[in-house]
Amino acid sequence: MKRVSPDIEAKILRHLLVDYWPVGTVATQLGLHHDVVRRVVAQHGLPAATVFQRTRIIDPYVDFLRGVLEQYPKLHSSRIFQMTKERGYPGSASNLRREVAKLRPRRNPEPFLRLAKLPAEEAQVDWGSFGSVQIGRATRKLFAFVVSLSWSRGLWVQFFFDMQMANFTRGHVDAFNYFGGTPRKVLYDNLKSAVLEREGHAIRFNPNLLQLASHYGFEPRAANPRRGNEKGVVERSIRYVRESFFAARTFRSIECLNEEALTWCQQVAEQRKWQQDDARFVHEVLAEERTKLRPLPGDHFPAYDRKLIKVGRTPYIRFDLNDYSVPARCVRSSVEVLADHQRVRVVKDGQVLAEHQRSFDRRANIEDPRHTEEIREYKRKAQRPSGGRRLHTAAPSSELFLSRGAERGQNLGNLTVSLLVLLDDFGGEALEGAIAAVNEREIVNAKAVLQLLEQQARASQRKPLQPVKLPREELGRLEVSKPDLASYDPSEELNSDGSGEDN
């Protein structure tokens, strides 16, 4: 404690005993700590009461407060204030609360033993909160999943945007892969991802945690409430991460942050001295403990968030504040979404229908170009009438025919109906040939198509001419003049528009 000169001691005593200054005022004016002022008073044999000449409003009620607290040590100060006020106390509740805090009996602090662990026996797991980050339009909370081996102090740190079960499982899987094995026991705080209910020593663990423990072969343990020494390893590790790694650090994305955390674990955390022996380093002890961990199973434990989502009228699913596209055939059906911190997959009947990179933004639209093109094609087909689709399928040249009709202002409905009638009468192959021939002449008239179809039909029904055998040879040498048939059997010619009608 700071030593004071005789001159300062004289000033302290004069201000206290002559000027009746309070201890705090003397300490402030002389630039001293109030404990220094009290020590000087005690060294000169002066009682503490002589220092404070003024009486307090609460002094007449101190004995009453002491008696109440001895009988009811846990009684709330608000109730004590009402009881004291009924006995004439004129002061404020805050003043009484401060006095109650001084007089309330306190339990002796409980001593804790330092718990020693064997190699590969135990790991401690916990979450740490690291504030919030802004991603686009979304504000996301940032959490660190920390695993610490109790013997070697080997450390694994991984950051997530929530503490959901999927990330809780992912943190275990990645930590065990990093350490190269699993310990025999894993100790947890009483968080919901690990402990659903607890009544004394009766504990109901989360079923997902039990599946994870069964897969990797470790025993889950829950720390006793208010026993800080049981999980002090991981709590000190979180503080170490906060002070040594995260303080004053900027990062572009959570992927970059996790990469930097991995580098820090290897190059900083594992290079510190081992707490049980200053001659050894954590990475040396960790290498020894890795040889004693339980080997990892051959198969991979699934670590993703699984949700069943109903697709609405639009081909998108809403997951974690964002919209992801799905094939158009998924509309009005239920799909299963499997998501981790990197990918979002849409599954139905065991088939992956869509896969997207996960976004942690808010109200973002994540689309697959194949899905949007499929939607556009579906819309184009939906806008085409059913009869038009049948006509286009049977006679593709009808699309150009109808387009020219639209350019010339003709009624497309009448043209389509006329062509559909011809399709039913003559068939698709004949109609396609006739429309193609009319398109070459740039004629837009259903009657022209009909005339060509009828000409083709008559030509197909006419038999080829056969030579006639005459009974006598001299009949073949007869000469017959060719008559002029134009006067009574005129042939009908096509007009310039192909209608076949007279002008």
C-alpha positions in Angstrom: 0.0 0.0 0.0 1.2 3.5 -0.7 3.2 5.2 2.0 2.4 8.8 2.9 4.7 11.5 4.3 4.2 13.0 7.8 3.0 16.2 6.1 0.3 14.3 4.3 -0.7 12.5 7.5 -1.1 15.8 9.3 -3.3 17.1 6.5 -5.4 14.0 6.7 -6.0 14.3 10.4 -6.7 18.0 10.3 -9.3 17.7 7.6 -11.0 14.8 9.4 -10.9 16.0 13.0 -11.0 19.8 12.5 -12.8 20.4 9.2 -15.0 17.3 9.6 -14.5 16.2 6.0 -15.7 12.8 5.1 -13.1 10.2 4.1 -14.0 10.3 0.5 -13.6 14.1 0.3 -10.2 13.9 2.0 -9.1 11.2 -0.4 -10.3 13.2 -3.4 -8.7 16.5 -2.4 -5.3 15.0 -1.5 -5.3 12.5 -4.5 -5.2 9.4 -2.3 -7.2 6.2 -2.1 -9.8 6.1 0.6 -8.2 3.0 2.1 -5.0 5.0 2.6 -7.0 7.6 4.6 -8.6 4.9 6.8 -5.2 3.3 7.4 -3.8 6.6 8.6 -6.8 7.0 11.0 -6.3 3.5 12.3 -2.5 4.0 12.8 -3.1 7.0 15.0 -5.5 5.0 17.2 -8.6 6.9 16.3 -11.9 5.0 16.2 -13.7 5.0 12.9 -16.7 6.8 14.5 -14.6 9.9 15.2 -14.0 10.3 11.5 -17.7 10.6 10.6 -19.3 13.3 12.7 -22.6 13.4 10.8 -25.4 11.0 11.6 -27.3 9.2 8.8 -31.0 8.9 8.3 -30.8 5.2 8.4 -28.7 4.9 11.6 -31.7 4.5 13.9 -32.9 1.6 11.9 -29.6 -0.4 11.5 -30.3 -2.6 14.5 -33.8 -3.4 13.1 -32.3 -4.3 9.7 -29.7 -6.5 11.4 -32.3 -8.4 13.3 -34.5 -8.9 10.3 -31.6 -10.2 8.2 -30.5 -12.6 10.9 -34.0 -14.1 11.0 -34.6 -13.9 7.2 -31.2 -13.8 5.5 -32.7 -14.1 2.0 -35.6 -11.6 2.4 -35.7 -9.2 -0.6 -34.7 -5.6 0.0 -38.0 -4.3 -1.4 -39.9 -6.1 1.4 -37.4 -4.9 4.0 -37.9 -1.3 2.7 -41.7 -1.6 3.2 -41.2 -2.9 6.7 -38.8 -0.2 7.6 -41.0 2.5 6.1 -43.9 1.4 8.3 -41.6 2.1 11.3 -41.0 5.7 10.2 -38.0 5.4 7.9 -38.1 8.6 5.7 -35.2 7.8 3.4 -35.1 6.4 -0.1 -35.2 2.7 -1.2 -31.8 2.9 -2.9 -30.1 4.1 0.4 -31.7 1.3 2.3 -30.8 -1.2 -0.4 -27.1 -0.3 0.0 -27.2 -0.7 3.7 -29.0 -4.0 3.5 -26.2 -5.2 1.1 -23.6 -4.4 3.8 -25.5 -6.1 6.6 -26.8 -9.2 4.8 -25.0 -12.3 6.1 -22.8 -14.0 3.5 -21.9 -17.6 3.1 -18.3 -18.6 3.3 -16.9 -19.1 -0.2 -16.8 -22.7 -1.2 -13.3 -24.0 -2.0 -12.8 -26.1 -5.2 -10.2 -28.7 -5.9 -8.2 -28.7 -9.0 -9.4 -31.7 -11.1 -6.7 -33.7 -12.9 -7.5 -35.6 -16.1 -5.8 -38.4 -17.8 -4.8 -38.3 -21.5 -7.7 -38.9 -24.0 -10.2 -39.1 -21.0 -12.2 -35.9 -21.4 -13.0 -33.0 -23.7 -15.1 -30.0 -22.7 -17.5 -28.3 -25.1 -19.3 -24.9 -24.9 -20.5 -22.0 -27.0 -19.2 -18.4 -26.7 -21.0 -15.3 -27.9 -19.0 -12.9 -30.0 -21.5 -10.1 -30.8 -23.2 -9.5 -34.2 -22.1 -9.0 -37.8 -23.9 -7.3 -40.7 -24.3 -9.4 -43.9 -26.1 -7.5 -46.6 -29.5 -6.6 -45.1 -29.3 -9.2 -42.3 -27.8 -8.8 -38.8 -26.5 -12.1 -37.7 -25.3 -13.1 -34.2 -21.8 -14.7 -34.1 -21.0 -17.7 -31.9 -17.9 -19.7 -31.4 -18.0 -23.5 -30.9 -15.1 -24.4 -28.7 -13.7 -27.8 -27.9 -10.8 -28.2 -25.5 -9.1 -31.4 -24.5 -8.8 -31.4 -20.7 -5.3 -33.0 -20.5 -3.3 -31.5 -23.4 -5.4 -28.3 -23.7 -5.6 -28.9 -27.4 -8.1 -26.4 -28.8 -10.6 -26.3 -31.7 -12.6 -23.2 -32.6 -15.3 -22.8 -35.2 -17.6 -19.9 -35.8 -21.3 -20.1 -36.7 -24.3 -17.7 -37.0 -26.5 -19.7 -34.7 -26.4 -22.4 -32.0 -28.8 -24.8 -33.7 -28.4 -28.5 -33.5 -27.0 -28.8 -37.1 -24.1 -26.5 -36.2 -23.7 -28.1 -32.8 -23.3 -31.5 -34.6 -21.1 -30.0 -37.3 -18.7 -28.6 -34.7 -18.3 -32.0 -33.1 -17.6 -33.7 -36.4 -15.0 -31.2 -37.5 -13.4 -31.1 -34.1 -13.0 -34.9 -33.9 -11.6 -34.9 -37.5 -9.1 -32.2 -36.4 -8.0 -34.1 -33.3 -7.9 -37.4 -35.3 -10.1 -39.3 -32.7 -12.5 -38.9 -29.9 -12.1 -38.8 -26.1 -13.9 -41.2 -23.8 -16.1 -38.5 -22.3 -17.3 -35.1 -23.4 -18.5 -32.6 -20.8 -21.2 -30.0 -21.5 -22.9 -27.2 -19.8 -26.6 -27.5 -19.4 -27.4 -26.1 -22.8 -30.5 -27.3 -24.7 -28.5 -28.9 -27.5 -27.1 -31.3 -24.9 -29.6 -31.5 -21.9 -33.3 -31.3 -22.4 -34.3 -31.8 -18.8 -32.5 -32.1 -15.5 -33.7 -32.8 -12.0 -30.8 -33.3 -9.7 -28.8 -36.2 -11.0 -31.6 -37.3 -13.3 -30.7 -36.0 -16.8 -32.5 -36.4 -20.1 -30.0 -35.8 -22.9 -31.0 -34.6 -26.4 -31.7 -37.6 -28.6 -29.6 -36.1 -31.4 -26.6 -35.8 -29.1 -27.1 -39.5 -28.0 -27.0 -40.5 -31.7 -23.8 -38.5 -32.2 -22.3 -40.1 -29.0 -23.2 -43.6 -30.2 -21.7 -43.0 -33.6 -18.3 -41.8 -32.2 -18.3 -43.9 -29.1 -18.0 -41.3 -26.3 -20.0 -40.7 -23.1 -21.8 -37.4 -22.8 -21.6 -35.8 -19.4 -23.4 -32.7 -18.0 -21.6 -30.5 -15.5 -23.2 -29.8 -12.2 -24.9 -26.4 -11.9 -22.8 -23.7 -10.2 -19.6 -25.8 -10.3 -17.3 -23.7 -12.3 -14.3 -25.9 -11.6 -15.8 -28.8 -13.6 -15.8 -26.9 -16.9 -13.1 -24.3 -16.2 -10.9 -25.6 -19.1 -13.3 -24.6 -21.8 -14.4 -21.4 -20.1 -10.8 -20.3 -19.9 -10.4 -21.4 -23.6 -13.3 -19.1 -24.7 -11.7 -16.2 -22.8 -8.4 -17.0 -24.5 -10.0 -17.0 -27.9 -11.8 -13.7 -27.2 -8.6 -12.0 -26.1 -5.9 -13.6 -28.2 -7.7 -14.3 -31.5 -10.9 -12.3 -31.9 -10.0 -8.9 -30.4 -9.6 -6.1 -33.0 -9.9 -8.6 -35.9 -11.8 -7.9 -39.1 -12.9 -10.5 -41.6 -14.6 -10.6 -45.0 -16.8 -13.8 -44.5 -17.3 -16.5 -42.0 -15.4 -18.9 -44.2 -12.3 -16.6 -44.0 -12.8 -16.2 -40.2 -12.8 -20.0 -39.7 -9.7 -20.4 -41.9 -7.9 -17.8 -39.7 -9.2 -19.5 -36.6 -7.7 -22.8 -37.7 -4.3 -21.1 -38.4 -4.4 -19.5 -35.0 -5.1 -22.8 -33.3 -2.1 -24.4 -35.0 0.4 -21.5 -34.9 -0.5 -19.7 -31.7 -2.7 -21.8 -29.3 -0.7 -25.0 -29.7 2.6 -23.1 -29.4 2.0 -21.9 -25.9 3.5 -23.6 -22.9 1.7 -26.5 -21.3 0.1 -25.5 -18.0 1.3 -28.5 -16.1 4.9 -28.3 -17.2 6.6 -25.2 -18.5 9.3 -27.2 -20.2 6.7 -28.7 -22.7 4.5 -27.1 -25.3 0.8 -27.8 -26.0 1.5 -29.2 -29.5 3.9 -31.7 -28.1 1.4 -32.9 -25.5 -1.4 -32.9 -28.0 0.6 -35.2 -30.3 1.0 -37.6 -27.5 -2.7 -37.5 -26.6 -3.8 -38.0 -30.2 -2.2 -41.5 -30.1 -4.5 -42.4 -27.2 -7.8 -41.1 -28.6 -10.5 -43.5 -29.8 -10.2 -44.0 -33.6 -12.8 -42.4 -35.8 -15.6 -44.5 -37.4 -15.4 -45.3 -41.1 -18.6 -43.6 -42.1 -19.4 -39.9 -41.9 -22.0 -38.7 -39.5 -24.6 -36.5 -41.2 -24.4 -32.9 -39.8 -27.0 -30.8 -41.5 -30.3 -29.0 -40.7 -33.3 -31.0 -42.0 -36.7 -29.3 -42.6 -39.9 -30.3 -44.5 -41.2 -27.3 -46.5 -44.3 -26.9 -48.5 -43.7 -25.2 -51.9 -46.3 -22.6 -52.8 -47.5 -21.4 -56.1 -44.1 -20.0 -57.1 -41.2 -22.4 -57.5 -39.2 -21.2 -54.5 -38.7 -22.4 -51.0 -38.2 -20.0 -48.0 -35.3 -21.1 -45.8 -33.5 -19.0 -43.1 -34.9 -15.7 -44.4 -33.9 -16.3 -48.0 -35.7 -17.8 -51.1 -34.1 -20.6 -53.1 -35.4 -21.7 -56.6 -36.7 -25.3 -57.2 -37.8 -27.0 -60.5 -41.3 -25.9 -61.7 -42.7 -29.4 -61.1 -42.2 -29.0 -57.3 -45.0 -26.3 -57.1 -47.7 -27.2 -54.6 -45.8 -30.2 -53.2 -43.7 -30.9 -50.1 -39.9 -31.1 -50.3 -37.2 -31.8 -47.8 -34.4 -29.2 -47.3 -31.0 -30.4 -46.1 -28.7 -27.4 -45.2 -25.3 -27.0 -43.6 -23.2 -23.8 -43.3 -22.2 -24.0 -47.0 -24.9 -25.7 -49.1 -28.7 -25.9 -49.3 -30.1 -29.0 -51.0 -33.7 -29.7 -51.9 -34.6 -33.4 -51.9 -37.8 -35.3 -52.8 -38.2 -39.0 -52.7 -34.5 -39.5 -52.2 -33.6 -37.4 -55.4 -31.7 -34.1 -55.2 -33.8 -31.6 -57.1 -31.8 -28.4 -56.4 -28.6 -27.4 -54.8 -27.5 -23.9 -53.9 -24.7 -22.1 -52.1 -26.1 -21.0 -48.8 -26.7 -17.3 -48.2 -26.8 -15.6 -44.8 -28.3 -12.4 -46.2 -32.0 -11.5 -45.7 -34.7 -11.6 -48.4 -32.2 -12.7 -51.0 -33.3 -14.7 -54.1 -30.9 -17.5 -55.0 -31.8 -18.9 -58.4 -30.5 -21.6 -60.6 -30.5 -20.5 -64.3 -31.9 -23.9 -65.3 -34.9 -23.4 -63.1 -35.7 -20.0 -64.4 -35.4 -21.1 -68.0 -37.7 -24.1 -67.2 -40.2 -21.6 -65.8 -40.1 -19.4 -68.9 -40.6 -22.4 -71.2 -43.5 -23.6 -69.1 -45.0 -20.1 -69.3 -44.6 -20.1 -73.1 -46.3 -23.4 -73.4 -49.1 -22.3 -71.0 -49.8 -19.1 -73.1 -50.2 -21.1 -76.3 -53.8 -22.5 -76.7 -54.3 -26.2 -76.7 -55.5 -26.3 -80.3 -52.5 -24.2 -81.3 -50.1 -26.6 -79.6 -51.7 -29.5 -81.5 -51.5 -27.6 -84.8 -47.9 -26.6 -84.2 -46.9 -30.2 -83.3 -48.5 -31.7 -86.4 -47.6 -28.9 -88.8 -44.6 -26.8 -87.7 -45.0 -24.5 -90.8 -48.2 -23.3 -89.3 -46.3 -21.0 -86.9 -44.9 -18.9 -89.9 -48.3 -19.1 -91.6 -50.1 -17.6 -88.5 -47.3 -15.1 -87.9 -47.8 -13.6 -91.4 -51.5 -13.6 -90.8 -51.0 -11.6 -87.6 -48.8 -9.1 -89.5 -51.6 -8.6 -92.2 -54.3 -8.1 -89.5 -56.2 -11.3 -90.2 -58.2 -13.1 -87.6 -55.9 -15.7 -86.0 -58.7 -17.6 -84.4 -60.5 -18.2 -87.7 -57.2 -19.2 -89.4 -56.4 -21.6 -86.6 -59.9 -23.2 -86.6 -59.7 -23.6 -90.4 -56.3 -25.3 -90.3 -57.5 -27.6 -87.4 -60.4 -28.7 -89.6 -58.0 -29.5 -92.4 -55.8 -31.3 -90.0 -58.6 -33.6 -89.0 -59.7 -34.2 -92.7 -56.3 -34.7 -94.4 -53.8 -35.5 -91.6 -50.7 -33.8 -90.3 -48.2 -34.8 -93.1 -50.4 -33.6 -95.9 -51.3 -30.4 -94.1 -47.6 -29.7 -93.4 -46.7 -30.0 -97.1 -49.6 -27.8 -98.2 -48.8 -25.1 -95.7 -45.1 -25.2 -96.6 -46.0 -24.7 -100.3 -48.3 -21.8 -99.5 -45.6 -20.2 -97.3 -43.2 -20.3 -100.2 -45.6 -18.2 -102.2 -46.2 -15.9 -99.2 -49.9 -16.5 -99.3 -52.0 -16.4 -96.1 -55.3 -18.0 -97.0 -56.9 -21.2 -95.6 -58.7 -21.8 -98.9 -55.4 -21.9 -100.8 -54.3 -24.6 -98.4 -57.5 -26.5 -98.9 -57.2 -26.3 -102.7 -53.7 -27.7 -102.6 -54.8 -30.5 -100.3 -57.7 -31.4 -102.6 -55.4 -31.4 -105.7 -53.0 -33.7 -103.8 -55.9 -36.0 -102.9 -57.2 -36.2 -106.4 -53.7 -36.9 -107.7 -53.3 -39.7 -105.3 -56.6 -41.3 -106.3 -56.0 -41.1 -110.2 -54.8 -44.4 -111.8 -51.8 -44.3 -114.3 -52.7 -44.5 -118.0 -52.3 -48.0 -119.6 -51.7 -48.5 -123.4 -54.8 -49.8 -125.3 -54.5 -52.8 -127.5 -56.5 -52.4 -130.6 -58.1 -55.5 -132.3 -56.9 -54.5 -135.7 -53.6 -52.8 -136.7 -55.2 -50.5 -139.2 -57.2 -48.8 -136.4 -54.0 -47.5 -134.9 -53.1 -45.7 -138.1 -56.3 -43.6 -138.1 -55.9 -39.8 -137.7 -58.4 -38.0 -135.5 -58.5 -34.3 -135.2 -58.2 -32.8 -131.7 -61.4 -30.9 -130.7 -61.3 -27.5 -128.9 -62.8 -28.0 -125.4 -62.3 -24.5 -124.1 -65.8 -23.4 -125.0 -67.6 -25.9 -122.8 -65.1 -27.2 -120.2 -63.1 -24.2 -118.9 -60.4 -25.0 -116.4 -60.3 -23.1 -113.1 -57.1 -21.2 -112.4 -55.8 -19.8 -109.1 -56.0 -16.1 -108.5 -53.0 -14.2 -107.4 -54.1 -14.6 -103.8 -54.6 -18.3 -104.2 -58.3 -18.3 -103.5 -59.4 -19.9 -106.7 -62.3 -17.5 -107.1 -63.1 -15.2 -110.1 -62.3 -11.6 -109.7 
